[in-house]
Amino acid sequence: MPGECAVTFVGTATTLLRLGPFTLLTDPNFVRRGQWIHIGHGIVTRRRTDPAMTIGELPDLDAVVLSHLHGDHFDRVAARELDRALPLFTTPHAAGRLRKRGFAESVPMPRWSERSTTKDGARLTVTSLPARHARGLVGAVAPPVMGTLLDYERAGHRLRLYLSGDTVLHDDLAEIRRRCPDIDLAVVHLGGTRILGHLISMDGREGADLVELLRPLQALPVHHDDYGLFTSPLSEFQVEVARRGIPGVGCVVPGMTLDVPTRKTA
């Protein structure tokens, strides 16, 4: 139904999702331009952009979806200012650590696990999907990361939204295509960050590969220009997508809202 669902891009991988009566926040990163964050193993990076809003400016939230516990996805501002009673869907690794920091409603989501909730006649199902932060030796020490599928249904309409998380390409992603062949919108984390020469987030080519694999109706690139460690600009992804003729790829700037149409169920 028109106007029922929308994505607002806040910055980095942080989005505000309005799915009918549900309001979700993804990967909360609210430090300001020029501030430093720690992403693990002694690696720090400085933010180059400002988020489009502060936590105090957010609407009331129903839940947070967190792909993994790195400083550009859950920062010190989020740790200090988010409501600790909010359900927070994330990896078992991150859930355990966040509970120790007072986020008692952190929900561990093993791969392919599901959680459903209803509100005002609508149903939302959250499913944890395959993701891998890096290949090889770096992948062995990087924190676990998850992709997320959000299935929204109300009054004979539905929307299927995919959040990639900071994954790189790996064979298990093909299982998403097999199990979830009808994704309406894919929010794709880019950036081309490298540690010891290994990608820990997709560059433009791998991002295009993922969109080509999953074939969503629309794709929205995020997480591509906010930090000094991001080395693959959005333009590389756009050039690759155009070269291959991949349809439905959009672009948003912080503060911009994209309406996402639902589809009638069969």
N, C-alpha and C positions, 0 to 999 in steps of 0.2 A: 504494500500500500504506500502511496506517495507520502514522503515526509516522515515515515515511521522510524527509519533507521538512518544513522549518520555517523561519520568518523570525523573528529576534529584532531588535527595534527598539532601537538604541543611542542614537539622537538625531539631530536634523537630518535629513540624508539617509543617515546611516550605519546600515546593517543588517548583521547576520550571517546568512548563508544556509547552511542545512544541506540539501544535496541528495544524499541517500544518502551515499556515501563522500566527497563533495566538500564542502569548507567554504570559503565565499567571504566577503569583506568588501567592502562598497560605500562609496564616497565617504567615506573616513576623516577624521572631524572629532572631535578629542579634547581640545581646549582646554576649560578649566573655566568655570563661570559667573562672569561679571564680567571675563573676559579679552577682549582686543580681537583682531580678525583684520582682514586687509586683503583686499579683494575686487577690487582693481584700480583704476587711474585715480585714485589718491589717496583712494578711498572706504574708510572703516573702519567697523566696527560691533562692538558688544559682545554677547557671548553672555549669554543670560538663563536658560539651563538648564544642568544638568550632564549629561554623557554617562553612560549606565548602567554603563559599565565602562571600564577603562583598557586600553591596548594590551597591557600585561603580563598582563591577565586573559583575553585572547582565547585560544581554542583554537588548535591548529596550523592554519594556513591553507594552502589550495592556490593561491589567487590573490586579487587585488584587482580590482574593477571600478570605474573612475573615469570619471564622466560628463564632467568638465572640470576645468580647473585654476584654481579660485577658492579662497580661503582657508577658506570654510565647507564645502568638499568635500575638500580636501587641505591640512591645516594644518601648522604648524611642528612639532607633536608627531608627526604621522604622518611627516614628513620626517626627523625625528630618530630615531624608535623602530621604525618598521616594518622588517622584514627586507628588505634591498635585493636579495636574490636571488629574491624572490617574482615570479612573472609578474604584470604589472599591465596589464590591458586598458583602453585609453583612446584618445582621439583622437590622430591623428598630431601635432598641435600640442603636446599635453601630453606625449606619449611622448618627443618630442625634448628637451623641457626637463627631464623627469625623468631621462633618461639622463645628462644633464650633471650632475645632482645625485647620481649614483651608483646609480640604479635601472636597472641594466643590462638587466634582463629586461622593461622596458616594451615593450608590444606595440602598435604603431600599428594602429588599426582604422578604415580608410576606410569611408564609408557603405556598408552592405549586405555588407561583408566578413564572413567567418566563420572561426572557429578551433574545432577540436574536440579533445577529449582523452578518454581512457578510464582507468578505475580500478575495480578489483574488479568487473568485469563490467558497469559502468555507463558511459554516454557522456554527456558534457556538451558542447553546442555554444553558443558565444558569438557573437552576431551584432550588429553595429553598425547602429543604426536612425536614421532622420531625427530631428533635434531642432534647435531654433534658440533662442538665448538671448534674443533681442529682435527686434522688427521695426524697420524704418526705420533712421535714422542710428545709433541706439544699437546695433542689431544688426550694423552694419558694423564697429564697433570692439570688440564683445564677443568673448571667446574662443570658438572652436568648441566645441560641446557635442554629445554623442551620447546617444541612447537606447540601451538594450541589451535584447536578447532572450536569455534563457537557456533552452535546450531540454535537459531532463534525461530520459534513458531508461534503464530497466533492467528485465529480466525481464518484458517485455510490458506495462510501465507507463510512463507519461510524465507530465511536468509542463512547462508552458510559462509562463514568468514574464517579465513586462515591467517594465523600470525606465525611467521617463520621462526622467530627467535634468532639468535646469533648462530645460525648453522652454516656449515660449509656443505658442499655436495658430498653425498655418500650414498651407498646402495640402498639403505633402508628408506630413503625418501620415496622410492618407487612404490612402496607399500601405501603411502598416502594416496597416490593416484589410484591404486587398485581399490582401496576401501572408500575413498571420498572423491568420486569422479565428477562431482558437480559443485565445485567451489564457486561462489559468486564473487568474492573479493579476497585477494591475497595481499596481505601487508608484508612486504619483503625487506628484511634487514640487509643492508649493503655495507659499504665502507672500505672493504679490502684491507682491513687491519692485518698486519703480519707480525708474528713473534718468531724470532730465530729463522726467518725466511718462510714460515708456515702461515697460511691464511687462518685467521680466527673469525673472520666474517667475510661473506661473499664479496668478490669484486664484481665489476660490471658483467663480465662474461658468465660467471657462475650464477649470478642473479638471473640473467636471461635464460640460462639452462634450466633453472628451477621453474620459472614461469612457463617455459616451453613444455616441461615435464607435466606440470599440474594443470595447465590449460584453464585457469580461472576466467570468468567473464571479464573481470577487471583486476588490475594489479596496481598497487600503490607502493612505490619505493620510499623507505625511511632509513634513518641511521646511516647517513652518507657524508655529512659535511660538518658535523658538530664538534669534533675533537681532532687534535693534532695528529693522533695515531691513525686517523682515517686517511687512506692514501688513494682510494679509487673514487673519484668524484662522480656525481650523478650523471654527468655527461657521458661517461664511458658506458654506463648501463643504457642510456637513451640511444646512443649510437648503435650499440649491439642489438637492441630491440628493433630499431628501425631497419637495420641491415637484414634481419631475419624476417621482418614483416609480422612481428608478433602483435596481435590486436589488443586493445583494451587497457593499455598501460597509461596511467595518469601521472600527475605530479601535483604536490601540494607544498605550500610554504607554511611555516609556523603560524598558527592562528586561523588557518583556512579550514572550513568544514565542507566535507564531501557527502552529499546525500547518496544513500545506497538503496536502490529499490529492492523490495522483496519480490518473491515469485509465488504464484499460486501452486499449492501442492496438488499432486495428481489425484 
